[in-house]
């Protein structure tokens, strides 16, 4: 069951479309990543955002993906509109004081969607003909927050202490741990992986 609070009718329609698309993409990804054999297209995208599947623990990624899919298909989620500040698109609310955006295992998942979210494109197109170079989008933002809510991911730090936000940082993070443990716990790595899987699910390359 999904609840929508405080949205204008037009904004609510947009968020519902994002949620419906995300639910469809997540169930698709869950079959691709959590099954026994990853196909070659999935493997290429997995390697881009999480490092080689052979390195480190696959279980963590499978757990987060499966929780994200289940959250949308069978949990209660409450979406609430707030004006917010420019540049902040959404937030996954939590009761845990040590991490304001992480919410794992709740009967009711809560996500706040800010005004700036509605200025983003649904999906971002690739830049410079590079399928791994993408800007923010509604879908990427949504998957990022969903990974916090359902998978308990963090916004991990790069070696220089800054947060790994954005496609370039997400890819850089993979190179900074041999077993890719931070990349596999970083919300933006899930955001971009899920967006790429959704955007290009009908293409093979
Ligand atoms: Zn985050």
Boltz pocket constraint, residues with backbone or C-beta under 6 A from the ligand:
constraints:
  - pocket:
      binder: B
      contacts: [[A, 101], [A, 144], [A, 148], [A, 154], [A, 155], [A, 187]]
      max_distance: 6.0
